[in-house]
Amino acid sequence: MAKTVADVMTAHPATVEADQPVSVAATLMRDNDTGAVIVNDNGRMKGIVTDRDITVRVVADERGPDTPVSEACSPSVEAVGPDTSIEQAVQLMRTHAVRRLPVVEDGRAVGVVSLGDLAVERDPNSALADISAAEGNR
């Protein structure tokens, strides 16, 4: 049974620089079949941008695909280290009502742990685990 975030995280997450347009982030989401991309500032994790962020902060405000990612990403992000326990990650997600936690080491994102990753690990027979484990879902 997994004990740390490193045991369940998705390694090598897709990343985008903060000054790049949201269209680049959206393309990465499509190409990597994911709903979130890590936002970097000169290679260091600055935040995370989700498909919902782009929808609510760009499309709904009638802004274009050239809008910088920095204007769409979540401004403050909870992050964990690879050695963080699964229980600590679950508690952080509950406390901050987030579905994904970047996994950071020395200021650089090395992975992402999602609610689905934790469901697959903690309750593999749950509906969320079934959906998360299905091919094409991340």
Residue pairs with C-beta under 8 A, 6 or more apart in sequence:
1 121
2 8
2 86
2 121
3 85
3 86
4 82
4 83
4 84
4 85
4 86
5 80
5 81
5 82
5 83
5 84
5 85
5 86
5 89
5 101
5 103
5 111
5 113
6 82
6 83
6 103
6 111
7 86
7 121
8 86
8 113
8 117
8 118
8 120
8 121
9 82
9 103
9 110
9 111
9 112
9 113
9 117
10 34
10 111
10 112
10 113
10 114
10 117
10 138
11 110
11 111
12 110
12 111
13 34
13 36
13 37
13 38
13 102
13 109
13 110
13 111
13 112
14 28
14 29
14 31
14 32
14 34
14 37
14 38
15 28
15 37
15 38
15 39
15 40
15 109
16 24
16 25
16 28
16 37
16 38
16 39
16 40
16 49
16 69
17 39
17 40
17 41
17 42
17 69
18 39
18 40
18 41
18 46
18 47
18 68
18 69
18 70
18 73
19 68
19 69
19 70
20 68
20 69
21 65
21 66
21 67
21 68
21 69
22 49
22 54
22 58
22 65
22 66
22 67
22 68
22 69
22 72
23 65
23 66
24 69
25 37
25 39
25 49
25 54
25 69
25 72
26 51
26 54
26 65
28 34
28 37
29 35
29 36
29 37
29 51
32 138
33 136
33 137
33 138
34 138
35 50
35 51
35 52
35 138
36 48
36 49
36 50
36 51
36 100
36 112
37 48
37 49
38 45
38 47
38 48
38 102
38 109
38 112
39 45
39 46
39 47
39 48
39 49
39 69
39 70
39 73
40 46
40 109
43 108
44 107
44 108
45 77
45 79
45 102
45 104
45 107
45 108
45 109
46 70
46 73
47 73
47 74
47 75
47 76
47 77
48 73
48 74
48 77
48 100
48 102
48 112
49 69
49 72
49 73
49 74
50 74
50 100
53 72
53 73
53 74
54 72
57 63
57 71
57 72
58 64
58 65
58 67
58 71
58 72
63 71
77 102
78 92
78 96
78 98
78 101
79 101
79 102
79 103
79 104
79 109
80 88
80 89
80 92
80 101
80 102
80 103
80 104
80 113
81 103
81 104
81 105
82 103
82 105
82 110
82 111
84 103
86 118
86 121
86 122
89 101
89 113
89 118
90 118
90 122
92 98
92 101
93 99
93 101
93 115
93 118
99 114
99 115
100 112
100 113
100 114
100 115
101 112
101 113
101 114
102 109
102 111
102 112
103 109
103 110
103 111
103 112
103 113
104 110
114 132
114 138
115 128
115 132
116 128
116 129
116 131
116 132
116 133
116 137
116 138
117 132
119 126
119 128
119 129
119 132
120 129
120 132
120 133
123 129
124 133
131 137
